Amino acid sequence: MKKFIYKICYAKDWVKAKNKRKFNGSKKDKLDGYIHFSNKKQASSTLKKYFYNKKDKLILLKVSTSKLDNLFWEKSRDGLLFPHLYSYLNLKDVKKVFQIILKKNGEHKLPANF
């Protein structure tokens, strides 16, 4: 299992999570019944596929997997395995929060060395 997984989310959802002291996921996560994550190599393609030209501020959460009991790696698009968390995310498991920059061409730039 990977040591870290990554969640791309809207900054406004992160603010709500901090106020509630837990992250219940995005609107799509709640509809699907689990929180969608990516590994480090998948983060860029997830950003392009689901967040292209989204104007709302985005952030990237670096999450430790060591205490995520309800984390499962499941086949998703293109037959790749993606991490899905079938519970809320305890904020203690978030090790770092990064800003994601929207470029003029509608693409986003992930932070260096995330």
Number of C-alpha atoms within 10 A of each C-alpha: 9 10 9 17 23 24 23 26 21 18 16 12 17 24 12 13 17 12 10 11 14 15 19 21 22 17 10 11 16 12 10 11 13 21 23 21 24 22 18 14 10 15 18 15 11 16 23 14 9 10 19 14 15 14 12 12 13 23 21 22 23 22 22 17 18 12 10 16 10 13 17 15 14 12 12 10 8 6 8 10 15 18 23 20 21 18 16 14 19 16 16 11 16 17 11 12 16 15 15 19 15 19 11 8 8 14 15 20 14 19 12 6 4 12
